[in-house]
Amino acid sequence: MWRHAELLPIDVPDGIATAAGDTPLIRSRRLDEVAGCRVYVKDEGENPTGSYKDRGSAVAVPQAIQQGTDVVGTVSYGNMALSTAAHAASLGCECVVLVPADISPGRLELIAQYGPTILRVEGDYSKLYDEALQLTRDLPISFLLSDAPGRISGYKTALFEIYDSLYPEIPDAIALPASSGGFASGVWRGILDLQHAGVIDSPPRLYLIQTAASDPITRAYTADQDEVSALAPDAVGETIAHSIGNPDPPSGTRALTAVGETGGAVCSVTDDEIRDATRQFAQRGGFCVEPASATPLAGVRHLTRRGEIDEDETVVLLPTGTGFKELGTGTASIQTETVSRTALSSRLESLLSS
């Protein structure tokens, strides 16, 4: 991502930040029939810690250090926690991660490997965003949350790389999961930068996909509202796409504005649709993606059926994180059979003839 360093707020840092970005853009024709259009996949799971969060951490963590902080922190029990802790470790900076008290042992192990101080916080975890901002003002620690300016700057490089890879073709649309709205804000910032530089005339349409269990941006879009409001607790359900189940997105209104300015849309998908899209990503595209990252494929299928995307249009799907960190949780349905070595040849023959 540092080939675009002149458009970033810091010089090229040391550590794993140098490996962030430059993820592949892959033409996936076998996903065309699922999505109903021409599909490219920008696989953000190939970042150092397996998610797009590394683009943001690659800028935000060294920027905070350059500004004099000795300790960085974040509020997360997923990809942002992993990324922040890893980037801090590679630069020798102390890191504090605030996680919910009921965090799963598997997630705790993933985060702990980088050596941060992990604090399990009891009570309403959703209120920690505002409280972390106050802690940054009161204590010598920089909490780098989902919409920290450095993170937004890093995220826009994904948009630059899409245009680098497709040139001279340009994408008609880009579809990505939406939670806090930070990634959408970064992609939109990148669009504005390219427009300002005269590189593009009209922007690609931005399509944001949410989980139906927690979809405040979708509800605001459907109601033709200008601002995103937090969902009431009784309006929020459980979802397998836990990393995007944000009922009160801090950058939700900015993300909604980006959709409006680019002529895009917001839609929500169910857990069953997410499960199917996860399978399609793997079995038709060869991609292992986490459930939240499968939502763009499920959402684009909705949008093509509604006639908002034409079959000859080029759409870039942005799966934001690898699914390898999700394996071993027992959620996958695995079908196998046992066969003796002596019967192996005949069994394979029967399978090939069926």
Phi, psi and omega in degrees: 000347186279358171290349175254027186300331181293344179257012179245157188278359179224163173285167180300121182273180173269186174076196185288353175303330181291343180261359182285148177079196183056038177282154185286149171250116192243127173286120185239085185295328180289345174272349180303314184291337175282314184280332182085019181202183179277119190252131164243146179240121175264099192276092181285351176292351180268011171288166187307318179254015171089016177204166178298343181303335180296330177298317180288317180294328181298334177261312189293319183292306178296330177296317178297320179295317178298331180275003172105003180282147175257344183222130173249159180210170175204165177246104185188150171234027181219228187299321182291325177296314179301312185294313181298316181295319181293316181292323176295318180298320183290343179251005178071029182254139176294147181222139176240131179239125178262120182237160176291155184296332184262024179303144182287149179302324180297316179292321180299320180295319179299315181289318187295336184300336181271358174080024177282167168279120183252123178246118174280125185251123178276159179098197184286101184295331183295341181275356185289338180302304181295323181292325178293324176298320178292322178297325176297324179286329187267336188235160179280061179216140179254108175277118183259094186271186191299330183244028174302139183308320178297321178296314181301319178299318180292322183296329185294341181294338176298320178294318179300318182293325177300315180290323175302314187287325185273341186309134009271359175290152176235145181285144174281328183205158175230131180241132182213156176293153178231129177229273177286338185094359183294314181294317177300321178297320180292317178298318178295321177300321177295321177299314181296322178298316181291325176294317180297326180278355180078015181283324179230149178268305180245142185281157169291149177288134178263124176246120180254133184243132180239163171280137182298341181286341181202091190225060182296328180289319177300316182295320178294320179295314181297325180275004179058041179266156179270343182231152179263130179253151179292146176278146174291151182307323182283357178261003184250130180247180176276148180210151175286340178271060189298331184287348176241015180275059185260111182280348182221072186291122183296330178250023183298318181293322177296318179296319178297320178297319179300319178298314180295319182290336181257000180075026181268208182202168175233136175216166182239153180228152183276168178298322178296320177293325178293317178300314180297317180295324177298316178296317181296318176305315184284310191276339177253329183254340183082017182256134173260108184237151175288161183307316180300326182284345177279345185298326179301320178294315179297320181291317180296324176300319174301312187291325177290322178294330178277356178083012180277341176233130180275155184293337180266006180273150179265122181237129176265119174270136181245081172291122193273347182205151179291152176268355182296332179287345181269345184291152181088005181271352179083010183272343183276145175267118185243123179249125179221169170220158179252135180223143179287154181299323182289336180262004187298314183298314182292325179292318178296322178298320179292324179292320181289334181270350182276000000 
